Amino acid sequence: MLEVKQIQNGIVIDHIKSGNGLKIFNKLQLYKAESPVVLLINVESKLLGKKDIIKIENTFDVDLNLLGLIDENISINFIKDGRVIDKKKVIIPERVTGLITCKNPRCITNSDDYMQPTFTLISKEKLEYKCNFCDEITKYKI
Amino acid sequence: MLEVKQIQNGIVIDHIKSGNGLKIFNKLQLYKAESPVVLLINVESKLLGKKDIIKIENTFDVDLNLLGLIDENISINFIKDGRVIDKKKVIIPERVTGLITCKNPRCITNSDDYMQPTFTLISKEKLEYKCNFCDEITKYKI
C-alpha cells in the first residue's frame, strides 16, 4: 500500500471519489503550486472502496463551493504543526458565483465581462443551477 | 515536508524536473490506473532544488522512450517486496516510433493509418527528430 506521512502545515482533501482527484487537482490549479502537493489515487477506503486524496503543504485556502460542486462527500482536514486543528465537510452550494458559465449564449453574463454569472441551486441530484439573470437552467459538469 | 512511504511492488519515477510530474502522469495515462498511484510535486531535492516524483503500485512496465523524450534526468526504481531490485536512467531515444506525429501534413504517416510514424534523433539539445518517411524535422513537445 502507498501511504503518505502526515503533513506539517496545510490541508488534506480526503474522501474524494476515486477518479475525481485529478479533476480537483486541475480545478484548483495545483500544478501552479510552489509548495509540495501530493495527489494519491485509488487508495483503499473502508467507506468508499477506493478513494483519492490530495495533500497540500502551506495552504489553508480552498474554494469549498468548488469542491462541493465536484464531490459532496469530500472532507477537509486543516493541519497545523502536524496536528488536525479543524475538519470541514463540503456541501453542494445553494448559490454559486463565477464557477459556472450560463449555457444561454444570449445571457448578459456571456457578453458583458463585468457581469459575474450567479446561480441558484434548483436540483441537488442533477446539480442543476438557475441563472439569476436569465433563468436558464445550467448543469454543472466537472 | 510531505513524505511518501516506500511502495511494496511497483515503480518509482524519480528526479522528475519540477513541473513535469503532471505531464508524465497524463502522458502515461495514470488516471486510468486501477492500482494506487501517487504524484508528488515540488518535493525538496538536493540535486534539482525541487523535483516531482511518481509512485505506481503493481506496475513494472513504463515506456522508457516516452519518459526520455519528456525529461532525460528521470531515474526509475523498480520495487519488489518493498526493496529496490533495479534502477534505470532514461535516455533521449535515438529512434522513436509512434510517440511523435510528423508535422508535415502531406507525410504518408498522417494519412495512412497503417504507417507507423518513425523518427531518428538529429538534435539532442532541441529534441529534433527527422521523419524516416519524408525527412521533415519535427520537434518533440510535451
Interface residues (C-beta under 8 A of the other chain):
Chain A: M1 L2 E3 V4 K5 I7 Q8 G19 L22 F25 L30 Y31 A33 E34 S35 P36 V37 V38 L39 L40 I41 N42 V43 E44 K55 E57
Chain B: M1 L2 E3 V4 K5 I7 Q8 G19 L22 F25 L30 Y31 A33 E34 S35 P36 V37 V38 L39 L40 I41 N42 V43 E44 K55 E57
